[in-house]
């Protein structure tokens, strides 16, 4: 089985560590945990992750701006992005899914169940 490369970007270090641990324990993922948006933009070109999990509220560059910068670069524009955020509730996820039709990103509410996140990652990466 091929390992799925995940870049997780969140300024909450404890959440980021837990996310990395939970995903890597499944044996399906190699997680690159990054707590700085500017660094994430640079690293995405080098790592070429299969998917990026991105917090919306970031101190230096917010998630939507990171998404835009990645979409403008030919090396990173095709990488699926999953916004993992506390700004929406689980009940609102369905509404955001309707709005994202045809886009290269989706939204998931924090906190997220690891099995649900794994399923979404597998779905968006096709792996």
C-alpha positions as CSV (number, residue, x, y, z in Angstrom):
1,X,0.0,0.0,0.0
2,X,1.3,3.5,-0.9
3,X,1.6,6.0,2.0
4,X,-0.5,9.1,1.6
5,X,1.6,12.3,2.1
6,X,-0.4,14.7,4.2
7,X,0.7,18.3,5.0
8,X,-1.1,19.5,8.2
9,X,-1.0,23.2,8.8
10,X,-2.3,24.6,12.1
11,X,-0.9,27.1,14.6
12,X,-2.1,25.1,17.6
13,X,1.0,23.0,18.2
14,X,-0.8,20.5,20.6
15,X,-3.6,19.9,18.1
16,X,-1.1,19.5,15.3
17,X,0.9,16.9,17.2
18,X,-2.3,15.0,18.1
19,X,-3.4,15.1,14.5
20,X,-0.1,13.8,13.2
21,X,0.0,11.0,15.8
22,X,-3.6,9.9,15.1
23,X,-3.1,9.8,11.3
24,X,0.3,8.1,11.4
25,X,-0.9,5.5,13.8
26,X,-3.2,4.2,11.1
27,X,-0.2,3.2,9.1
28,X,-1.6,4.9,5.9
29,X,-0.1,8.4,6.2
30,X,3.1,10.3,6.4
31,X,2.3,13.6,8.0
32,X,4.3,16.8,7.6
33,X,3.2,19.0,10.5
34,X,3.7,22.8,10.0
35,X,2.6,25.6,12.3
36,X,3.5,28.5,10.0
37,X,1.5,29.4,6.8
38,X,4.5,31.0,5.0
39,X,6.6,27.9,5.6
40,X,3.7,25.7,4.5
41,X,3.5,27.5,1.1
42,X,7.3,26.9,0.6
43,X,7.2,23.3,1.9
44,X,4.3,22.3,-0.3
45,X,6.4,22.9,-3.4
46,X,9.2,20.6,-1.9
47,X,7.1,17.9,-0.3
48,X,4.4,17.7,-2.9
49,X,1.8,16.3,-0.5
50,X,-1.2,14.3,-1.7
51,X,-3.4,16.5,0.4
52,X,-3.2,19.6,2.7
53,X,-5.2,19.9,5.9
54,X,-5.3,23.6,6.6
55,X,-6.6,25.7,9.5
56,X,-8.5,28.8,8.4
57,X,-7.4,31.0,11.3
58,X,-3.7,31.4,11.1
59,X,-1.7,34.3,12.5
60,X,0.6,35.1,9.6
61,X,-1.4,34.2,6.5
62,X,-4.9,32.9,6.8
63,X,-6.0,29.6,5.3
64,X,-8.0,31.1,2.3
65,X,-5.0,33.2,1.4
66,X,-2.7,30.2,1.6
67,X,-5.2,28.3,-0.6
68,X,-5.1,31.1,-3.2
69,X,-1.3,31.2,-3.2
70,X,-1.1,27.5,-3.7
71,X,-3.7,27.6,-6.5
72,X,-1.6,30.2,-8.4
73,X,1.5,28.1,-8.4
74,X,1.7,25.4,-11.2
75,X,3.6,23.0,-8.8
76,X,0.9,23.2,-6.1
77,X,-2.4,24.1,-7.8
78,X,-3.7,20.6,-8.0
79,X,-3.2,19.6,-4.4
80,X,-6.6,19.0,-2.7
81,X,-7.1,21.1,0.5
82,X,-9.2,20.2,3.5
83,X,-10.0,23.2,5.7
84,X,-10.2,21.9,9.2
85,X,-11.7,24.7,11.3
86,X,-13.6,25.6,14.4
87,X,-15.4,28.4,12.5
88,X,-18.1,26.0,11.3
89,X,-20.1,23.3,13.1
90,X,-20.5,19.7,12.0
91,X,-24.1,20.5,11.1
92,X,-22.8,23.3,8.7
93,X,-20.4,20.9,6.9
94,X,-23.1,19.8,4.5
95,X,-23.9,23.4,3.4
96,X,-20.2,24.0,2.7
97,X,-20.0,20.8,0.7
98,X,-22.8,22.1,-1.5
99,X,-20.9,25.4,-2.1
100,X,-17.6,23.7,-2.9
101,X,-18.9,21.8,-6.0
102,X,-16.2,21.8,-8.6
103,X,-13.6,23.3,-6.2
104,X,-10.3,21.7,-5.0
105,X,-11.1,22.0,-1.3
106,X,-13.6,21.0,1.4
107,X,-14.4,22.0,5.0
108,X,-14.5,19.9,8.1
109,X,-15.5,21.2,11.6
110,X,-13.1,20.8,14.6
111,X,-13.0,18.7,16.6
112,X,-13.0,15.9,14.0
113,X,-13.3,12.2,14.4
114,X,-10.0,10.5,13.1
115,X,-11.9,7.8,11.2
116,X,-14.0,10.5,9.5
117,X,-10.9,12.5,8.6
118,X,-9.2,9.4,7.2
119,X,-12.2,8.6,5.1
120,X,-12.3,12.2,3.7
121,X,-8.6,12.2,3.0
122,X,-8.9,8.9,1.1
123,X,-11.9,10.2,-0.8
124,X,-10.2,13.5,-2.0
125,X,-6.9,11.8,-2.8
126,X,-8.5,8.7,-4.5
127,X,-6.1,6.5,-2.5
